[in-house]
């Protein structure tokens, strides 16, 4: 069994490291708020990330097989609902629902 002083020292060191790791992002973020580069990336990155995710998810999808229709229809519904309502949550839920319904009923094996 470790010595009591050793256990207290280990707890204090662990607490200090945990506090420092949680405080570091806030301390580093303060000077970046005024940066023009960060503001530019903040406006451009969400769309870029979505494009990367779509390409990643659909990269292995064979476009000539019928099983490609469910993800393609879900993507079309997601884009359509988003253009119609401008609500990311609603468009994601609608696209997911269409995909699940098609995979569960029409394209079930």
C-alpha positions as CSV (number, residue, x, y, z in Angstrom):
1,X,0.0,0.0,0.0
2,X,1.5,3.4,-0.9
3,X,2.4,5.9,1.7
4,X,-0.3,8.5,2.5
5,X,1.9,11.4,1.4
6,X,2.6,9.7,-1.9
7,X,-1.1,9.2,-2.5
8,X,-1.9,12.8,-1.7
9,X,0.9,14.0,-4.0
10,X,-0.3,11.8,-6.8
11,X,-3.9,13.2,-6.4
12,X,-2.6,16.8,-6.3
13,X,-0.5,16.2,-9.4
14,X,-3.3,14.6,-11.2
15,X,-5.7,17.4,-10.3
16,X,-3.2,20.0,-11.4
17,X,-2.6,18.3,-14.8
18,X,-6.4,17.9,-15.3
19,X,-7.0,21.5,-14.5
20,X,-4.2,22.7,-16.8
21,X,-5.4,20.6,-19.7
22,X,-9.0,21.9,-19.3
23,X,-7.9,25.6,-19.0
24,X,-5.3,25.5,-21.8
25,X,-7.9,25.7,-24.7
26,X,-9.5,28.7,-23.2
27,X,-6.2,30.4,-22.6
28,X,-5.1,29.7,-26.2
29,X,-8.4,30.7,-27.6
30,X,-8.4,34.3,-26.3
31,X,-5.7,35.7,-28.6
32,X,-7.1,33.8,-31.6
33,X,-10.5,35.5,-31.4
34,X,-9.2,38.6,-33.0
35,X,-7.4,36.7,-35.8
36,X,-8.7,37.3,-39.4
37,X,-7.6,33.8,-40.4
38,X,-9.7,32.2,-37.6
39,X,-12.7,34.2,-38.6
40,X,-12.3,33.2,-42.3
41,X,-12.0,29.5,-41.3
42,X,-15.0,29.8,-39.1
43,X,-17.1,30.9,-42.0
44,X,-15.7,28.5,-44.6
45,X,-15.0,25.3,-42.6
46,X,-18.5,24.0,-41.8
47,X,-19.4,23.7,-45.5
48,X,-15.9,22.2,-46.2
49,X,-16.3,19.6,-43.5
50,X,-19.7,18.6,-44.7
51,X,-18.4,18.1,-48.3
52,X,-15.5,16.0,-47.0
53,X,-17.9,13.9,-44.9
54,X,-20.3,13.3,-47.9
55,X,-17.4,12.3,-50.2
56,X,-16.0,10.0,-47.5
57,X,-19.4,8.3,-46.9
58,X,-20.1,7.9,-50.6
59,X,-16.6,7.1,-51.9
60,X,-17.2,3.3,-52.2
61,X,-20.8,3.5,-53.4
62,X,-21.2,1.7,-56.7
63,X,-23.4,4.0,-58.8
64,X,-24.5,1.3,-61.2
65,X,-26.1,-1.0,-58.6
66,X,-29.6,-0.6,-57.2
67,X,-28.3,-0.5,-53.6
68,X,-26.9,3.0,-54.5
69,X,-30.4,4.3,-54.7
70,X,-31.0,4.5,-50.9
71,X,-28.0,6.7,-50.1
72,X,-28.5,8.7,-53.2
73,X,-32.2,9.3,-52.4
74,X,-31.3,10.2,-48.8
75,X,-28.7,12.7,-50.0
76,X,-31.2,14.3,-52.3
77,X,-33.8,14.5,-49.6
78,X,-31.2,16.0,-47.2
79,X,-30.2,18.6,-49.7
80,X,-33.7,19.4,-50.7
81,X,-35.0,19.8,-47.2
82,X,-32.1,21.9,-46.3
83,X,-32.6,24.2,-49.2
84,X,-36.3,24.4,-48.5
85,X,-36.2,24.9,-44.7
86,X,-32.6,26.0,-44.0
87,X,-32.6,23.8,-40.9
88,X,-29.7,21.5,-40.5
89,X,-31.3,19.3,-37.9
90,X,-34.5,18.8,-39.9
91,X,-32.6,18.0,-43.1
92,X,-30.3,15.5,-41.4
93,X,-33.3,13.8,-39.7
94,X,-35.3,13.7,-43.0
95,X,-32.4,12.2,-44.9
96,X,-31.7,9.7,-42.2
97,X,-35.3,8.7,-42.1
98,X,-35.5,8.2,-45.9
99,X,-32.4,6.1,-45.9
100,X,-33.6,3.9,-43.0
101,X,-37.0,3.4,-44.6
102,X,-35.5,2.5,-48.0
103,X,-32.9,0.2,-46.6
104,X,-35.4,-1.5,-44.2
105,X,-38.2,-2.0,-46.8
106,X,-37.3,-1.5,-50.4
107,X,-33.7,-2.7,-50.4
108,X,-34.0,-5.2,-47.6
109,X,-32.2,-8.5,-48.4
